Amino acid sequence: MIDHVSIAVPDLTASAAFYDGVLATLGLQRLVSREGTVGYGKRYPEFWLNARPGMAPVPADSGVHICLRGRGREAIEAFHAAALAAGGSDDGGPGLRPEYSPGYFAAFVRDPDGNRIEAVTFLSED
């Protein structure tokens, strides 16, 4: 079981502004703000941003991505829209991904630093 994940960002203030709105669509809020780090979660910080001034851009082929769970199709669509509106880029719009599993509904974005973030929900087949 994973307790939390963190990503490095070159500009903590800019990244936190991006993630404040994007993660709110999934029910996560900023719970911790300290010099050099910001933590998001529902009850405790599960997703962290760590300042790394001067870091190189994240290579598109790094293979790293983080997937967060949303509650229903609307949350996944809102996540994608919020990310694009806040300066992120599309890396796979909201939709079913039956090749992953039945009912797998997800969207993929890249944050302004190039980190690949996915939001997923599992739709029932009713």
C-alpha positions as CSV (number, residue, x, y, z in Angstrom):
1,M,0.0,0.0,0.0
2,I,1.3,3.4,-0.9
3,D,1.0,6.1,1.7
4,H,1.9,9.1,-0.4
5,V,3.7,10.3,-3.5
6,S,5.7,13.4,-4.3
7,I,6.9,15.2,-7.4
8,A,9.6,17.7,-7.9
9,V,8.7,21.1,-9.3
10,P,11.0,24.1,-10.2
11,D,8.5,26.8,-9.0
12,L,6.5,25.7,-6.0
13,T,4.2,28.8,-6.0
14,A,3.2,28.3,-9.7
15,S,2.8,24.5,-9.3
16,A,0.7,24.9,-6.1
17,A,-1.6,27.3,-8.0
18,F,-2.0,24.8,-10.7
19,Y,-2.7,21.9,-8.4
20,D,-5.0,23.8,-6.0
21,G,-7.7,23.9,-8.7
22,V,-6.9,20.6,-10.5
23,L,-6.9,18.5,-7.3
24,A,-10.0,20.1,-5.9
25,T,-11.9,18.4,-8.7
26,L,-11.0,15.1,-7.1
27,G,-11.8,16.1,-3.6
28,L,-8.2,16.8,-2.5
29,Q,-7.2,20.1,-0.9
30,R,-4.0,21.7,0.2
31,L,-3.4,20.6,3.8
32,V,0.2,21.5,4.4
33,S,2.2,24.5,3.1
34,R,5.8,24.8,4.3
35,E,8.9,26.3,2.9
36,G,9.9,24.0,0.0
37,T,6.8,21.7,0.1
38,V,3.0,21.6,-0.3
39,G,0.9,18.6,0.6
40,Y,-2.6,17.7,-0.7
41,G,-5.1,15.2,0.5
42,K,-8.5,14.5,2.0
43,R,-7.6,13.7,5.6
44,Y,-3.8,13.7,5.4
45,P,-1.3,14.7,2.7
46,E,-1.1,12.0,0.1
47,F,0.3,14.1,-2.8
48,W,3.2,16.3,-2.3
49,L,5.0,19.0,-4.4
50,N,8.7,19.5,-3.5
51,A,10.6,22.6,-4.7
52,R,13.6,21.8,-6.8
53,P,14.6,25.2,-8.2
54,G,16.7,24.8,-11.3
55,M,15.6,21.3,-12.2
56,A,15.5,20.3,-15.8
57,P,12.1,19.8,-17.5
58,V,10.6,16.3,-17.0
59,P,11.4,14.3,-20.2
60,A,8.3,13.2,-22.0
61,D,9.6,9.6,-22.2
62,S,10.4,9.3,-18.4
63,G,7.7,6.7,-18.1
64,V,6.6,8.1,-14.7
65,H,3.0,9.0,-14.1
66,I,0.7,9.3,-11.1
67,C,-2.9,8.2,-11.2
68,L,-5.4,9.6,-8.8
69,R,-8.9,8.3,-8.2
70,G,-12.0,10.4,-8.9
71,R,-15.7,9.9,-8.0
72,G,-17.5,9.4,-11.3
73,R,-17.2,10.5,-14.9
74,E,-18.0,14.2,-14.0
75,A,-15.0,14.4,-11.7
76,I,-12.6,13.0,-14.4
77,E,-14.0,15.4,-17.0
78,A,-13.6,18.3,-14.5
79,F,-10.0,17.3,-13.7
80,H,-9.1,17.3,-17.4
81,A,-10.8,20.7,-18.0
82,A,-9.3,22.3,-14.9
83,A,-5.8,21.1,-15.9
84,L,-6.1,22.5,-19.4
85,A,-7.5,25.8,-18.2
86,A,-4.7,26.1,-15.7
87,G,-1.9,25.6,-18.2
88,G,-1.5,21.9,-18.4
89,S,-1.6,20.0,-21.6
90,D,-3.7,17.1,-22.9
91,D,-2.1,13.7,-22.8
92,G,-5.3,11.6,-23.4
93,G,-8.8,13.1,-23.0
94,P,-11.6,11.8,-20.8
95,G,-12.9,8.5,-22.0
96,L,-13.3,4.7,-21.5
97,R,-10.2,2.7,-21.7
98,P,-11.5,-0.9,-22.1
99,E,-8.0,-2.1,-22.9
100,Y,-7.2,-1.5,-19.3
101,S,-10.3,-3.0,-17.7
102,P,-14.1,-2.8,-18.1
103,G,-15.5,0.5,-17.0
104,Y,-12.0,2.2,-16.8
105,F,-12.8,5.9,-17.4
106,A,-9.7,8.1,-17.3
107,A,-8.1,11.3,-18.5
108,F,-4.3,12.1,-18.8
109,V,-2.7,15.5,-18.5
110,R,0.8,16.9,-18.2
111,D,1.3,19.6,-15.7
112,P,3.2,22.7,-16.8
113,D,6.4,21.0,-15.7
114,G,5.8,17.9,-17.8
115,N,4.7,15.5,-15.0
116,R,2.1,13.0,-16.3
117,I,-1.0,12.9,-14.1
118,E,-4.0,10.6,-14.6
119,A,-7.4,10.6,-13.0
120,V,-9.5,7.5,-13.1
121,T,-12.9,6.2,-12.0
122,F,-14.5,2.8,-12.6
123,L,-17.9,2.9,-14.2
124,S,-20.4,0.2,-13.5
125,E,-21.8,-1.7,-16.5
126,D,-25.4,-1.1,-15.5
